[in-house]
Amino acid sequence: MTIGTIVGFTALQSAIFRPIMGLLNVGVQWVTAMTLFSRIFEYLDLVPEITPPEHPVAIDPAAVRGELRFEGVGFSYDGDARVLSDIDQLVPAGTATAIVGATGSGKSTLGSLVPRLHDTTTGRVTIDGIDVRDLSPADLSRIVGVVSLGSYLVHASIRENLLMADPDADEQTLWAALKAAQIDELISGLPLGLETKVGARGHRFSGGEQQRLAIYRTILRNLRVLVLDEATSALDNTTEAQVQTALDRLAEGHTTMLRASQASAVIRSSAVVLSSAEESLDA
């Protein structure tokens, strides 16, 4: 075999090999895509557990007083073991109530029933005497606000993230709410200020800073009922004291439920004790 034949064979082999590999890759991509689409169609075929009412009760969120009542509330995730059972509690409008209990006693579950993240298994939850299941999701979201353990920021500027709470907020309103959330100095110190990109899920900010931004959005919405699920858990002691002051101002005149693991929250609020938490409450 001459050198020219070897060179010609090698060139021909490369020319044939690449299209063949490309064709094989198409097969791999097809199988992968079908697997992905099957998962997507599974999600699309799921029946939502929380469905909006066919005939929602008409309500003006601005006129809501915020009286919250749990009437014989029971809840189970699997339909068998009860997480909550026979909860009867009135939270008067404009007051704060701490939910106290051991880990796994159902504190977060009880709070999730108010914004209808879950529906009660038995009993009902009412706001001003109206079952939350009879309110449209849009109206309920304009009445109840949640600040949870985790905060969620989209990959956009700080301004865009904040305006999700109130698209019509002007510059003065934005900075007033940022000051209330004790984060105005941080934002003003950034080179781009409110135009700073937060990164995917807010990775450019610490957990405490993300949580303060979440608290800010709740402040900006000015909702009648607030559910605070360990809203200051990711903050250091100094910042926690500052944000707690902001939350105290936020809660004035609003009906507030907070998941409490700290004595300070219980001292400022009436307490609902779940499970075997009497010892922690006495402490």
C-alpha positions in Angstrom: 0.0 0.0 0.0 1.4 3.3 -1.0 1.5 6.4 1.1 -1.0 8.1 -1.1 -3.4 5.2 -0.7 -3.1 5.4 3.1 -3.7 9.2 3.1 -6.7 8.8 0.8 -8.1 6.0 2.9 -7.7 8.0 6.2 -9.4 11.0 4.6 -12.2 8.9 3.3 -12.6 7.2 6.7 -12.9 10.6 8.5 -15.4 11.8 5.9 -17.6 8.7 6.4 -17.1 8.3 10.2 -18.4 11.8 11.1 -21.8 11.5 9.4 -22.3 8.0 10.8 -21.6 9.2 14.3 -23.9 12.2 13.8 -26.7 9.8 12.7 -26.1 7.6 15.8 -26.2 10.7 18.0 -29.6 11.6 16.5 -30.8 8.2 17.7 -29.5 9.0 21.2 -31.0 12.4 21.2 -34.3 11.0 20.1 -34.5 8.5 22.9 -33.5 11.2 25.4 -36.1 13.6 24.1 -38.8 11.0 24.3 -37.9 10.3 27.9 -38.0 14.0 28.7 -41.3 14.5 26.9 -42.9 11.5 28.7 -42.0 13.2 32.1 -43.4 16.5 30.9 -46.7 14.8 29.7 -46.9 13.0 33.1 -46.9 16.4 34.8 -49.4 17.9 32.4 -51.7 14.9 33.0 -51.6 15.4 36.8 -54.9 16.4 38.4 -54.2 19.5 40.6 -54.9 18.9 44.3 -55.8 22.5 44.8 -58.5 23.6 42.4 -60.1 27.1 42.2 -63.8 27.3 43.2 -66.3 27.2 40.3 -68.2 30.1 41.8 -65.8 32.1 44.0 -67.1 34.5 46.6 -66.8 38.1 45.6 -64.7 40.0 48.1 -62.8 43.3 48.2 -59.3 42.6 49.5 -59.0 46.2 50.7 -62.0 45.8 52.9 -60.9 42.6 54.6 -60.5 42.9 58.4 -58.3 39.7 58.6 -60.1 37.7 61.3 -58.7 34.2 60.9 -60.5 31.1 62.3 -59.7 27.4 62.3 -62.8 25.3 62.8 -62.2 21.6 63.6 -59.2 21.5 61.3 -57.6 18.2 60.6 -55.0 17.4 57.9 -53.3 14.3 56.6 -50.7 14.1 53.8 -51.3 10.4 52.9 -55.0 10.1 53.9 -54.1 7.9 56.9 -51.7 9.4 59.5 -53.1 12.7 60.9 -50.6 15.6 61.1 -53.2 17.9 62.6 -56.4 17.0 64.4 -59.3 19.0 65.7 -57.7 22.4 65.7 -60.1 25.1 66.8 -58.5 28.6 67.1 -59.5 32.2 66.6 -56.9 34.7 65.5 -58.6 38.1 65.9 -58.0 40.7 63.3 -54.9 42.8 63.9 -53.3 40.4 66.4 -50.3 38.1 66.3 -50.3 34.4 67.2 -47.2 32.2 67.5 -47.5 28.6 66.5 -45.3 26.7 69.0 -44.4 23.0 68.9 -41.8 20.3 68.6 -40.2 19.5 65.2 -42.7 17.6 63.1 -45.7 18.7 65.2 -47.3 20.5 62.2 -46.4 24.1 62.6 -45.6 24.8 59.0 -48.5 22.6 57.9 -51.0 24.7 59.9 -49.6 27.9 58.4 -49.8 26.5 54.8 -53.5 26.0 55.2 -54.2 29.7 55.3 -52.9 30.6 51.8 -54.2 27.2 50.5 -50.9 25.6 49.8 -52.8 22.6 51.1 -56.5 22.0 51.7 -57.8 20.8 55.0 -58.8 17.1 55.3 -61.5 18.0 57.8 -62.9 21.2 59.0 -62.2 24.6 57.4 -60.1 27.8 57.6 -62.0 31.1 57.3 -61.0 34.7 56.8 -63.7 37.1 57.9 -66.1 34.1 58.0 -65.4 33.1 54.4 -63.9 29.7 53.7 -60.5 30.1 52.0 -61.6 27.4 49.5 -64.4 29.7 48.3 -62.1 32.5 47.4 -60.5 32.8 44.0 -56.7 32.3 44.0 -56.1 35.9 42.8 -58.2 37.3 45.7 -56.6 35.0 48.3 -53.1 36.1 47.2 -54.1 39.7 47.6 -55.1 39.0 51.2 -52.6 36.5 52.5 -48.8 36.8 52.3 -46.2 34.2 53.2 -42.5 34.7 54.2 -41.1 31.2 54.4 -37.8 29.5 55.3 -36.6 29.7 51.7 -36.8 32.8 49.5 -37.1 32.7 45.7 -35.5 35.2 43.4 -35.5 35.1 39.6 -32.4 35.7 37.4 -33.1 39.4 36.8 -32.3 42.7 38.4 -33.1 43.6 42.0 -35.7 46.1 40.7 -37.5 43.5 38.6 -37.6 41.0 41.5 -39.0 43.7 43.8 -41.6 44.9 41.3 -43.1 41.4 41.3 -44.8 42.4 44.5 -46.2 45.7 43.2 -45.6 46.5 39.5 -46.9 50.1 40.0 -44.5 51.0 42.9 -42.5 54.1 42.3 -38.9 54.8 43.3 -39.8 56.4 46.6 -42.0 53.5 47.6 -39.3 51.0 46.7 -36.7 52.7 48.9 -39.1 53.2 51.8 -39.9 49.4 51.8 -36.2 48.6 51.4 -35.5 50.7 54.5 -38.2 49.0 56.4 -36.6 45.6 55.6 -33.2 46.9 56.8 -31.5 46.3 53.4 -31.5 49.8 51.8 -27.8 50.5 52.7 -26.7 47.2 51.1 -28.6 48.0 47.8 -27.5 51.6 47.7 -23.8 50.5 48.2 -23.9 48.3 45.0 -22.3 49.9 41.9 -25.5 49.3 39.9 -28.0 49.7 42.7 -31.4 48.4 41.9 -30.2 47.3 38.5 -27.8 44.7 39.9 -28.5 41.2 38.7 -29.2 38.8 41.5 -28.1 35.7 39.6 -29.9 32.3 39.3 -32.1 31.9 42.5 -30.3 34.9 43.9 -26.9 33.2 44.3 -25.0 36.5 44.3 -26.6 37.3 47.7 -26.2 35.6 51.0 -29.1 33.6 52.5 -29.9 36.4 54.9 -29.9 39.0 52.2 -32.2 36.9 50.1 -34.5 36.5 53.0 -34.6 40.3 53.6 -35.5 40.8 50.0 -38.4 38.3 50.5 -39.5 40.2 53.6 -39.3 43.4 51.5 -41.7 42.1 48.9 -44.2 41.2 51.7 -43.9 44.7 53.1 -44.5 46.2 49.7 -47.7 44.2 49.1 -49.3 45.4 52.4 -51.4 42.4 52.9 -54.0 41.9 55.7 -53.0 38.4 56.8 -49.3 37.4 57.2 -47.8 33.9 57.7 -44.2 34.1 58.8 -42.5 30.7 58.7 -39.2 31.2 60.5 -38.8 34.5 58.5 -35.5 35.4 60.3 -33.9 32.0 60.4 -31.1 32.8 58.0 -30.0 36.0 59.7 -27.3 36.7 62.3 -28.3 38.0 65.7 -27.7 41.7 64.9 -29.5 41.6 61.6 -32.3 39.4 63.1 -33.0 42.1 65.7 -33.2 44.8 63.0 -35.4 42.7 60.7 -37.6 41.7 63.7 -38.2 45.4 64.4 -39.2 45.8 60.7 -41.5 42.8 61.0 -43.1 44.2 64.2 -43.9 47.4 62.3 -45.2 45.4 59.4 -47.5 43.3 61.7 -49.1 46.4 63.2 -52.7 46.3 62.3 -52.3 43.0 60.4 -53.3 39.5 61.4 -50.1 37.6 61.8 -49.3 33.9 62.3 -45.7 33.0 62.9 -44.0 29.7 63.4 -42.1 30.3 66.6 -39.0 28.6 67.8 -37.7 31.5 69.8 -39.0 32.8 73.1 -39.1 36.4 71.9 -41.8 35.6 69.4 -43.9 33.9 72.0 -43.5 36.8 74.4 -44.9 39.3 71.9 -47.7 37.0 70.8 -50.4 34.7 72.0 -49.4 31.1 71.5 -51.0 28.0 70.0 -49.2 24.9 71.3 -49.0 21.9 69.0 -48.0 18.4 70.1 -45.7 18.0 73.1 -44.3 21.6 73.1 -45.5 22.6 76.6 -42.0 22.4 78.0 -40.5 24.6 75.3 -43.3 27.1 75.9 -42.7 27.1 79.7 -39.0 27.7 79.1 
